[in-house]
Amino acid sequence: MSAGLLAASDLDQTLVFSARSAQADVTGLVPVEEYRGGTISWVTPGAWAVLGDLVASGRFVPVTTRTVEQYRRIRWPDRPPRYAVCANGGVVLLDGAPDASWDAAVRERLAGCAPVADVVAELGRLAAGLVAAVPGSEEPAVREVPGLFGYVVLREGQRPELEGPRLGELTALLDGWGFTVSLQGRKLYAVPRPLTKSAAVAEVVSRCDADGFVAAGDSLLDVDLLVAARAARRPRHGELLRTGWEHPGVELTDAVGAAAGEEIARWLAAQTG
């Protein structure tokens, strides 16, 4: 018997929000992530209730560029979803554990791309240039998700220096290496083009014998997911809005910030209920 439609959604700035991206007083929100002794992510009380129902239905699949460790910091109303997609499709979690067969499939997909180590070295050169361009600023943190992708955590004052020629030049260079560049808040990602959220969600759809999926997301790394979905929503904020991206099958929310997250959660529930 078919499981109907699954609900696949990005997390950061789509369902869960930092104090800066929430566009609301976080004292009225529900904390969902703690890090280094403080709360760093929230959802609205309404979204919290709907997410509880979505997870209990067995049809909700979080889909994130976060690493597995970063994803595990997220708190859920009752229990975590059975399936989750992490590392932009590089990892499929089943009951909290990485799926080995999917890991092997991903390695095959990435064989034609430039080595991640080369990309991370280029990100390191970019980071050094940003420090020089913003005197007194901290060194950006350059990180590698081993074998999958690299990213940079920008420091105060560095994003304006990155946007424009620097970002354009990096995007053009890494495009030739088979990588997509995405700037999300303080993080700049460089991800292999074959590493997609939609491919991982298609795997989960197949395993669940579902009819397909609906989706939500806010960034360029969500585009493949949104386009592959039966129906999709994106918030009225974030990278896709900023870059002017549009698609006839992807609707904008009415709300912004954490209120848009609640609107998306309710829409996902209605589509899969």
N, C-alpha and C positions, 0 to 999 in steps of 0.2 A: 504494500500500500504506500502511495506517495506521501512524503512529508509536507507537501505544499511548498510555499515559498519560504526561503530563509531571508533573514534581515542581516545584511553585512554592512557594518559601519566603521569608519575611521573613529578614532578617539579624540585626540587633542584638537581643540578648537572646532570640533564637530559635536561631540557629546560631553566631553569634560574640558574644563577651562581653568586657566591660571587666573590669578588676581587681575593681571593686566588685560587678558582677553575676555574676561567674563562680562565686562561693561555693566557691572552691577556691584552693589555692596556685598562682599562675600560673607559678612556676618549673618546674612539671611539665607546662605546656601549650605548645602550638605558637603562636608569634606570627604573626598574619595582617594586622596593620595598624600602620604607623609614621606618626607625626605629630609634627612639630616636634622631631625628634631622639629620640623615645621610642616604645616600643611601647604601644598603647592598646587593642588587641583580640587575643583569643586563642580557640583551639578546643582540644579535647582531642586527643591523638594519634590516638585511634580515629576521631573525627569527621574529622580531616584525611585519613586513609586512605579513608574512605567518600566524602568529598567529591570526592577524586580520581577515584574510580570513577563517581560520579554525573555529574561534568562530562564525563568521557570518553564516557559513554553518549549524550550529546547531548540528554538528556531533562530536564536540570536548568535551572530558570529562577530566578535570584535576583530577589526582588521587595522593593524597599526604598523608604522615604521619603527616603533620602539623595539629595542632588543627584548629578549625574553625576560631578562632581569628587570628592565624598566616596566614592562607590562605587568609583572607580578606585584608591583607596588600598588596597582589599582585595587581599590576595595569595592566589592559588589554587595548588593542588598542582602543576599543569602549565601549563595555559593557561586563560584566562577562559572562562566559558560563552559560547556563540554568541549567545544572546539574554539580555537582562537588562531588568528594569523598574525605572526610577528615578523619583524625585520623586513617589512615591505613585501611579504610573500616568501621570504627565505626560510621561514619555519612555520610548520603547522603543529599546533599543540592539541593533543587529544588527552583529556583529563589531566592537563597540566604538564604532560611530558612531550618532548619533541618527537615527531614521527620520523623514523629512520628511512622509510621508503621515499618520503617526500624529500628528505635531505639529499638522497642520492639523485633524484630527478632534478633538483635544483643545480647540483654540481654539473650535470650534463648541459643544462640550459646556459650556464655561464662560461662554457669552455671557449667560446669565440670572442669574449670581451677582454679588454686589457686587464692585466693583473691589478687587483685591488691595491697592492702595495705601491704601484706606480701612481695610482690616483691619490692615495694618501700622501705621498711625497709632494705631489702638486698642490694639495690642500695645505701642506706645511709651508710651501713657498708663499701661498696666498696669505696665510696667517702672519708670516713675518712681514709682508708688505703692509698689512693692516696696522700692525704695531708701529711701523715707521710712519704711516699716514696719520695716526692719531697719537701724538706724543703723550706719554704718561699712561697710556692704556695698558691693560693687562694682555698677556699673550693669549690669543684664542686657543681653546682646547681642541686638538685634532684627534679624532677617534676613528678606529677601524672596528667594524663588526667582522671578525675574521672570515675571510673568504667570500664575503657578501658585498659590503659597501663601506664608504667612509663618510664622515661628517665633521663639521666644524661648529663649535659652540662659540658664538661671537661674544665679545665683551662690550661694556658700556661705550657708546659713541662710535662703534665700528660699522654698524649696519649702513649708515648713510654713505660711508666711504666704499662699501662693497657694492652697493647698488649703482648701476651705470656701467661704465667701461669695464671695470674689473669683473663684474658678474657676466657681462656679455662675452668677454674674452675667454673666461673659464668655461662657460657654457659651450662655446664653439669648439674649444680644444677637446673637452671631454666627450662631446658629441661624436667626434671622430674616433674616440676610443670605445664607443658603444655605451656611454653613460648618460643619464639624465641628471640635470642639476635642478634642485628645488630649494627655495629659501622660505623657511617656515619659522616665523618669530625670530628667535636668536640662533636658530640652527640652519646651517647650509648643508644639504645632503647631496652626495654624488652616488647615484644608484645605477647599476647595470640595467639597460633597457629590458633584457629578458626577465629580470626579477620584478614580477608584477603581483599586485594584490589580486587581480582578477583571476590569474591562473591558480593561485592557491585557493581562492573561494570556489572556483569551478571544481577543484578536487574535493572540497568539503561537500558541495552540492551533490556530487556523484556518490560519495560515501553515504550520504543521508538519503539517497534516492529522492531528492527534492525536485520540484518542477523548475527551479531557477532561483533567482534572488532579486531583492530590491536593495538599494544601497544609498549611502550618504557619505560625503567627504568634502573637504574644503581646499585641498592643495593639488598641485600639478601631479603629484604622485598618486592621487586618487582618480585621475582622469580615466584610466583604463577600466577601473572598477565601475565608475559611474556609467560609462558608455556600454559596458557589457551587461548591465542590470536590466531587468524588465521595466523598472521605473526607478528614478533616482531624485534625490534632493541635495542641495548644497546650501550652506548658510549664507546670509547676506553680509559676509565679512570674509577675510582670509585671502590666501594667495590667488585662488581662481577669480575672485571678484576684482582683486587689485590688478591682475594681468588682463582682464577683459574677456576671459574664456567663457564661451557659451556653447550650449548643445541643446537641440530641440527637445530631447528626452530628459533633460535635467532641470528641475524647477528650483527657483530660489525660495528661501523661507521669507516670511513676512518680518520676523523678528531678527535681532542681531545678538551677539554674545551668548551668554548662558541661556537666555530665553529662546534663542534659536535652537540650542541643544535640546531643550524640552520639546519644542515644536517638532524637531526631527524624530525624537524618541516616540512621540505620540503618532507620528506618521508611519514610522516603521511598525509599530504595534498594530495600527489599523490595516496595514498592507498584508500582514502575516496572520492576523487573528481569525 
